[in-house]
């Protein structure tokens, strides 16, 4: 599935919508940022390749991070109602 195919999906079936999915890598010299994978909870170094998902809930956008597309697909399928 193309990453753009996730756009517009509502994983919880009600009030949240995926508005953007892109490959991402945050690189800042001398600084390491760690965030959890939204699916597995695995610690991700944002300086390494991962996926950035922007999710909108009640007009508020939230950034979520996924290890790879298989993690994103599993999260979407798990949260579909």
C-alpha positions in Angstrom: 0.0 0.0 0.0 1.3 3.5 -0.8 1.8 5.7 2.3 -0.6 8.2 0.8 -3.4 5.5 0.9 -3.5 5.9 4.7 -4.5 9.5 4.4 -8.1 10.0 5.2 -8.5 6.8 7.2 -10.1 6.9 10.6 -8.4 4.2 12.7 -10.8 4.5 15.6 -13.8 4.8 13.2 -15.1 8.0 14.8 -13.2 11.2 15.7 -9.6 10.8 14.4 -8.3 11.0 10.9 -4.8 10.4 9.4 -4.0 13.6 7.5 -0.4 12.8 6.6 2.1 9.9 6.4 5.7 10.5 5.3 9.1 8.9 5.7 10.9 10.9 8.3 14.3 11.4 9.8 15.0 14.1 12.3 18.7 15.0 12.4 20.1 17.6 14.7 23.8 17.8 15.4 24.7 17.0 19.0 21.1 16.1 20.0 19.3 12.7 20.0 15.5 12.6 20.3 13.8 9.4 21.3 10.0 8.8 20.9 7.9 5.6 21.2 6.5 3.7 18.3 2.8 4.3 18.5 2.1 0.7 17.7 4.7 -1.3 19.7 6.0 1.2 22.2 9.6 0.5 21.0 12.0 3.4 21.5 12.8 5.0 18.2 15.7 7.3 17.6 14.3 10.0 15.4 17.6 10.4 13.7 17.0 7.0 12.1 14.5 6.3 9.3 10.9 5.9 10.5 7.4 7.1 9.6 5.8 10.3 10.8 2.0 10.2 10.9 -0.1 13.3 11.6 -3.4 12.4 13.2 -6.2 14.9 13.7 -8.6 14.6 16.6 -11.2 17.3 17.3 -9.4 19.8 15.2 -6.0 19.2 17.0 -3.2 17.6 15.1 -0.8 15.2 16.8 2.4 13.7 15.6 2.9 10.0 15.9 5.9 7.9 15.0 6.1 4.3 13.6 9.0 2.0 13.1 7.9 1.2 9.6 4.9 0.6 7.4 4.1 -2.8 8.9 3.8 -1.2 12.3 1.5 1.5 10.9 -0.7 -1.1 9.0 -0.9 -3.2 12.2 -1.9 -0.1 14.3 -4.6 0.9 11.7 -6.0 -2.6 11.5 -6.0 -3.0 15.3 -7.8 0.3 15.8 -10.5 -0.1 13.1 -14.0 -0.7 14.5 
